Amino acid sequence: MSVLSAPSIRDRARARGEPAWLADVRAEAFQRFAGMEAPRWRRTDLSGVDLQGLARRAADAPAPAVKAPKQTGVLVMPLADAAREHPDLVRPLVGIHPRADKWEILQTALWSSGHLVFVEKGVEVAEPLGLEERVAPAGALARDVVVLERAAKATLLSRQRGASKGSLVLAGTEVEVRDGASLSLATLQDLDHGAHLLGSRRATLRRDATLSWVDGQFGAGTSVVVNETTLSGPGSNLRFIGAFFGSAGQHMDVTNSAFHDGAHTSSQLDMKGALTEDGYSANYSIVNIGPQARNASGHQHQETLILSEGARADAIPKLDVENNDVSASHGATVGQVDPEQLFYLQARGFHELAAKRLIVEGFFGPLLEQVPVEEVREELRGALVGRLKG
């Protein structure tokens, strides 16, 4: 890629056959990016990494192909093609988000892969839809757009694997669940442990919409991930389940948020994670209940299990309530393996690794039982227990 500038990005978009409106969005995003300060995360330092240089390299990486389902009323296609063929659908969801930081805006300017998933009004998708992204060694700048029209119902499994040491993945997802629709979403990433991941997934729920979201974070050496849901429509509901496991050299910075704008909305955020060797996690959970969100209910809880002396965790829950007619709560715990429990299992013939696996499975078990899709539940169970090696 030539030297980055708004004109060069516009020319690049035109050379790819992208519509003029998308070229304008990309150029505007780069202008915004060029004038912004880089974010300073309180517990994550990437100041020594040439993120812009890695992003330029990743933008030229080949885009993975995804097999589209054959079902009436369901559309799964590359986002670049969708921008040409369905501009009215895509255009509102590929712009600059008001809360986007510098690197998310660069992703808006440069994304080169990703898909549109669209389910028509009233359609119920019988089988889970799958987005399986095998990231190239150079990394990826990927953006997915998911839209369920009124009263639609679907399950979407999004998996991200691959990349390589020193590569960058800038990943973004925009989800819109419209009036009365229901989406069961699983976002699972297991990138190479030497890769850098900056991810932002944002969902908007309209009137009486329901989102059941399961997020699994297992890969990347350093990751900063934001999972954010805005409950804009009255009666909308979010159920969020997050699980993570960090091991040697991994640094995980994850924020899970629910913003209540509509009345009679409800959210429940539950996160569990485990850390071994010198793994580190900063786990933020935020529930914001706005002044118009009367009779809203927002609750969150997070637990982290420390499996070795070198592992560390910070759990940071936050409630921001601007309405008195609400129900809200938060809680967080960080604890080590109970030595008596470990001794008990070893005294009955389990070696230390097998005993720890049983403890980890017992720790995550109650949360996993709440995962509504069996395929996702078993994949998470295997990933979590399988992280303990020996």
N, C-alpha and C positions, 0 to 999 in steps of 0.2 A: 504494500500500500504506500502511496506517495505521502508527503507531509500532510498531516491532518489540518484541515481548515474547513470552514463552512462551505465554500465553493467546491473543494475537492470531494467532500462528502455528498454534495448535491449531484456532482458529475458521476460519482460512483453509483448513486441510486439510479440515475437515468440510464447508465450503461447496463444496469441489470434489468432494465425494462420496468422499473417501479413507477407507479403513478406520480404525477407532479405533487400532489398533496403530501405523499409520504416523503418525497425528497425535501419538501419544505419543513416537515416535522423533524427530520433528521438534522437539517442545517440549523434550525432554531435550537434544537437540543445541544448541538455542539457549541454554538455561541454561548448558551447558558453555562455549559460545562467549563468553557475556557475562562469565564469570569468568576468561578466559584472557588472557595477554599475547600481543601480536602477535609472530610470529616475527621474528628478526633474522638475515637472511641475510648471510653474511660479505661477499659480493660484489655484492649487489643491494639497492638502497634504494628502497622504495616508501612511505616514511613520509609523503611529501607528497601521496599519492594517497588520496582518500576511498573506500577499497575497500568499506566497508560501504554507503555511499550508492550507489555504482555497482552493488553486488550487489542492492540493493532495486529499482533500475531494471531490471536484467537479469531479475529474477525475474518481471516482468510482461510480458516480451517473448514474442511468439508462438512456439510450439514448431514446428520444421520437421517435415514429414511424411516418412516413409520407406516406400518400397514394399516390402511383405512378399513373400518368395518363396513360391511354391506348391509345396511338397514335403512329403510325408508324413514326419513325425518331426522337422520343423523349425518353430520358433515364433519369429517376429519381431514384436514389438508394442510400443506405447508403455509405458514402465515404470509410469506411473500406472495404466493399465488392468491391467497384469500384477499390480500390488499388490492389486487387488481380486479378480482372477480366479484368481491362482496365488500366494496368500500364503505357502504353505509353501516355495515355491521362491525367492521374492524376499526375504522377511523376513530371512534370515540374512546377506544381502549388501548391505543398505542402512543398516546401523547405523553407529556411530562406530568408526572404525579406531583401534587402540591407538597408532599412530604419526602420527595425523592432527594437523595444526597448526590454529591458530585459524580460518584461512580455509577449510580443507577441512571443518571442522566446520560452519561457516556454510553451506557448500554442502549438507551433509547436511540442514540445517534448511530450506533454501529451494529446493532443486532443483525446476525446473518443466518440464524436458524430459529426454529420454533414452529408451532402449529396452531391452527384454529380448531377448536372443538365446539360444535354448535348442535344443539338439540332443539328441534322445533316445538312449537306450542302443543302441549297435551301429550307428547310422545313419551312413553315409558320404555327405556332401553333395558332389554332383558339381561344381556350379558355385560360384564364390566368392559369399559373402553380402556385401552392401554396406550400410553405414551412411553416407549422404552428408548431412552436417549443414551447411546454409547458415544461419549465425548471423545473427540480426536485427541491425540497426544498434545497438540498445540493448545488445547483448551476450547472454549466455546463462548459465544455471546448469543444466548438463546432467550427467546421470548415466546410464551404460550398465552393464548387468549381462549377462555372457556366461557361460553354463554349458554344458559338454559332459559328458554322462553317460558312464558306463563304455563304453570301446571305441568311442566315437564319433570321427568324423574330419571336419574342416571347415576352410575358409579364410574369414577375415573381413577385409574391407577397410573401415576406418573413416577417413573423410575429414572434415576440418573447415575450412570457409572462411567468409569474410564478416566480420561485425562492422564497426566504424567507429572513427574516431579518438576516443580517450578512453573507449571502452567497456571493459567487463570481461567476460571469459569465465572462469568457474569450472567446470572440467571434471573429472569423475571417472569412472573405469571400474573395475569389479570383475570379475575373470575367475577362473573355477574350472574346471580341467581335471581330470576325475576319473579313476579307475583305468584305465590302459591307453588313454586317449583321446589324440588328437593334434590340435592346433590350430595353423594357420598364420595369424598375426595381423599386419596392417599398420595402423599408426596414423600418419596423415599430416596435418599441420596447416599451412595457409597462410592465416592470418588477416590482416586489414588491418594494415599496419605501424604504425598508430597505436593499436592495441588493447593492452590488458593481458591476459595469460594466466597463470592459476594452474591447473596441471593435476596430477592424481595418478592414476596407473594402477597397479593392484595385481593381480597374478596369483598364484594358488595352484595348485601342481601336486601331485596325489596319486600313489599308487603307479604306477610305470612310465608316467606321463604325459609327453607331449612338447609343448613350446611352441617354435615357431619365430617370433620376433617381430622385425619390421622397423619402425623408428620414423624418421619424417622430420620435422624441425623447420625450417620456412622462414619462417613469418609471425610476427605480433605485434611490437609495438615493444619491450615488455619482457615476458619470459616466465620463469616459474619452474616447471619441469616435473619431476616425479618418476615414473620408471618402475621398478617394484619387483616382483620375483618371489620367492616363497617356495617352495622345493623341499622340501615337507613329507613327501612319500611316498618310500619307498626306490625307487631306480631311476629317478627322474624326471630329465628332461633339459631344459635351456634353451639355445637358440641365439638370441642377441640381436645384431642389426645396427642401429646407429644412424648416421644421416647428418644433417648440418645445414649451412645456409649463411646467414650473417649479412651484411647490408650496411648502408647508411647509417642511423644512428640506432637500430639494433637491439642489444638487450642480451639475451643468451640464457644462462639459468642452468639447466642440465640435470643431473639425477642419475639414473644407471642402476645398479641394485643387484640382487644375487642373494644370497639368504639360504638357506644349506643347513642344513636341520634333519634330513633323512633320510639314511640310509646309502646308499652307492653312487650318489649323485646327481652330476650333472655340469652345468657351466655354461661357456659361452664368450661373452664380451661383447666386441664389436669396434665401435668408434666412429670415424668420420671426419667432419671438418668443414672448411669453408673460410670465410674472412672477408675482406671487401673494404671499402673506404672507411673509416668509423670503427666498423665492427661489432665487437662484443665477445662473447666466450663464456667461461663458467665451466663446465667439463665435469668432473663428478665421476663416478667409477665405483667401486663398492664390491662386494667379494666377502666375505661373512661365512660362515665354516664353523663350525657349532656343535659342542659337545662330543660329541653323539650321531652326527654325520655322518661315521662312519668310511668310509674308502675313497672319499671325495668328491674331485671334481676341479673346481677353479674357476680360470678364466683370463680375463684381460681385457687389452685393448690399445686405445689411443686415439691418433689422429694429427690434428693441425690444421694446415692450410695457410694462411699469411698472404699475401694478395694485394696489399696496399697498406700504406704506411707508417703510416697512421692506425689500422689494425686491431690488436686485442690479444686474447690468449687466455690463459686459465689452465687447465691440465690437472691434475687432482687425483685420481690413482688411490689406492685403499686396499685392503689385505688385512687381514682380522681372522680369525685362525685359532685355534680352540680345541681342535684335535685333531691329534695328531702323524701319524696314518695317512692323509695326504691328499696331493694334488698341487695346487699353486697357484702362480700367477705374475701379474705385472702389468707394464705398461710404458706410457709416454706420451711423445710428441714434439710439439713445436711448431716449425715451420720456415717460412721464406720461400721464394718461388719462386726456383729456381736461376737466377741471371742468365745463366750460360753456356747453359743450356737455352733460355731465352727468346731470347738472341742467335742461337743456332743456327736456331731456327724463323723468326725475322725475316729472317735472312740468306737464307733459302730462299723468301722472298716472302710470308710471313704477316705481316699487320699485327699490332700488339701485342695487340689484343683477341682476334683469332682465335687467336694463339699461346697466350694465357692460357686460352682455352677448351679447347684441346687438352691443355694441362697439367692443367687441372682434371679433364677426362674421364679422362686417364691416372691421375691421383691416386685418383679414386674407382673406377676400373674394376675392380680386383681385388676390392674389397668388394662392388660391385654384382653381380658374377658369382656371388656366393654367395647372392643373394636367390632363393628357390626359385620365386616366382610371377612369370611373365614380365610380366604387366600392371603389377605393382608395380615391377619392375626398370626397365622403360622409363619409367614415370612419374617415378621418382626420377632417372633419368639426365637426362630433359628438364628437371626442376625445378632440378637442380644446375647444369647447363651454362647454362641460360637465365637464371640470376641475373646473369651478366656481361653488362651492357648497354653499348651505345655506338653 
